[in-house]
Amino acid sequence: MPKDQPILIAGGGIGGLATAMGLAQKGFRSLVLERAVKLGEIGAGIQLGPNAFHAFDYLGVGDAARAMAVYIDNLLLMDAMSGAEITRVPLGEAFRTRFGNPYAVVHRGDLHGVFLRACEESPLVELRTSAEVVGYGQDDSGVTARLADGGTVAGRALVGADGLWSNVRRQVVGDSAPRVSGHTTYRSVIPLERMPEALRWNAATLWAGPKCHVVHYPLSGWKVFNLVVTYHNDAPEPVAGKPVPVEEVRRGFEHIHELPRRIIEQGSDWKLWVLCDRDPVLEWQDGRVVLLGDAAHPMMQYFAQGACMAMEDAVCLARSVEQYEGDVEAAFAAYRDSRVDRTARVQLQSRLIGDHIYHPAGGHAHLRNTMLGSMSPSDHYDALQWLYGGSGLAVGAAAVR
């Protein structure tokens, strides 16, 4: 197959576009195949740890990403029953010095737009919409992606970045539907003036309560606040983006302190998601086909690392393709080996955080408050070193897990 044949990327979300940019940085052509009629992102705010900014710089979008981010002062953990602070992680100079980059919050659409503009400006990236990849075939020379409309597209290789319900994963791994967590998340965005003045904190704040938690932080240059409230209500099946009335949202939070309940009352146009993830797997690769982002390692939102892990994946995949001089099978194997342990750790710890930090009651919650309340900023930084310290971008034998 000619060397200029593109690497196909199924999915035009943050992970897919980041992969296209990573490959372009190394001189490799790609073709992004997106099932939607228009490239864009749904949802509202996401949090970006220092590891995300490490990835931005490698992907060539560091300046643009920094320009649209909101830089918060603290990560705050509050007790949703008493209204008292449990602990905080200061994000100022000491944090930035320790990890080499800041912590920020952004609108998901703004972040997607940074990658979309970069891809549109790159002569090495082609974007195609209304092109859902439903399967693939391959031989020693390349991959043929099969599209939902009956067409086919040929390329050197295929990266499945098509999300939680990935068609590419179905063929690579052959597993069943995602695991339904039973946790239901409701999302809203409110104008700054509707946020209770006493709670307009420059922080990513989480109120932890029995079987529930509330998250809020400023977005879009302090024009709005992002609200994410989660209730462990044993929801039995996946739901995504369903509009719901505020009365339904209230039901899971009637038992908590008045302060976080006041925030819920300000929300409007609430939408519901039932959270799903999967168990970690090793089977990310099938010859010239490999998985990335949520297609490879879908995770709960509780570590705020879904987009960050996808961007790290993109960096490592591009560096591996360069390192192996375009030998995609060897490159994909090295990429997978560099990423499986780190992403599995985030997947599993995200579950544990939900059960043992965000949602406990009684003596369990008291122990949480005692242990976390005794931690100094330096203690918190030590605990986060494995995640934020930059090791996620290493490839091959140098990878730190």
Buried (B, 14 or more C-beta within 10 A) or exposed (E): BEEEBBBBBBBBBBBBBBBBBBBBBBEBBBBBBBBBEEBBBEBBBBBBBBBBBBBBBBBBBBEBBBEBBBEBBBBBBBBBBBEEBBBBBBBEEEBBEBBBBBBBBBBBBBBBBBBBEBBEEBEBBBBBBEBBBBBBBBEEEBBBBBBEEEEEBBBBBBBBBBBBBBBBBBBBBEEEEBBBBBBBBBBBBBEBEEBEEEBBBBBBBBBBBBBBBBBBBBBBEEEBBBBBBBBBBEBEEBBEEEEBEBEBBBEBBEEBBEBBBEBBEBBEEBBBBBBBBBEBBEBBBBBBBBBBBBBBBBBBBBBBBBBBBBBBBBBBBBBBBBBBEBEBBBBBBBBBBBBBEBBBBBBBBBBEBBEBBBBBEEEBBEEBBEEBEEBEBEEBBEEBEBBBBBBBBBBBEEBEB
